[in-house]
Amino acid sequence: MVIEASGSSKPDYQVLRQDVSAHIVRDGVTGTEGYAFFSPVAGLTETLIIGSDSPAMVLANQLNAQEMHLSIVNPDLALYRGQDPDQIDANGDQVEVSIYSRPWG
């Protein structure tokens, strides 16, 4: 898929991939590539980045044969890890916990 700007003979950007694992686009003017990895992806061959082992947002711009600018962020805020013990009863079953029942101090 190529999307063209009005009055332009060159596309503003090209969609390189758009599926449940990743969305990847390339800017037609600067060559900068933008990646939204939703799950692990490997084996990319037509892009600057060959894959990601976890969800990530990436901007990549090849400066020359030796240099590349990268901007990488992990979209997972990691507010919690694993299972919250308050959400499991004595039998190991998940129970509903209200945010209002928790101490906020």
Residue pairs with C-beta under 8 A, 6 or more apart in sequence:
1 14
1 15
1 18
2 11
2 14
2 15
3 11
3 12
3 13
3 14
3 15
4 10
4 11
4 12
5 11
5 12
10 28
10 29
11 28
12 27
12 28
12 29
13 25
13 26
13 27
13 28
14 25
14 26
14 28
15 23
15 24
15 25
16 24
16 25
16 26
16 33
16 46
16 47
17 23
17 24
17 44
17 47
18 24
20 38
20 39
21 37
21 38
21 39
21 40
21 41
22 35
22 36
22 37
22 38
22 39
22 41
22 52
23 35
23 36
23 38
24 33
24 34
24 35
24 36
24 44
24 47
25 33
25 34
26 32
26 33
26 34
26 47
27 33
27 34
30 61
31 61
31 62
32 59
32 60
32 61
33 47
33 48
33 49
33 58
33 59
33 60
33 61
34 58
34 59
35 47
35 49
35 52
35 56
35 57
35 58
35 59
35 60
36 57
37 52
37 54
37 55
37 56
37 57
37 58
38 55
39 55
40 51
40 52
40 53
40 54
41 51
41 52
42 50
42 51
42 53
43 50
43 51
44 50
44 51
47 60
48 60
48 62
48 68
49 58
49 60
52 58
54 74
54 76
55 74
55 75
55 76
56 72
56 73
56 74
56 75
57 72
57 73
57 75
58 70
58 71
58 72
58 73
59 69
59 70
59 71
60 68
60 69
60 70
60 71
61 68
61 69
62 68
63 69
84 97
86 97
86 102
87 94
87 95
87 96
87 97
88 94
88 95
89 95
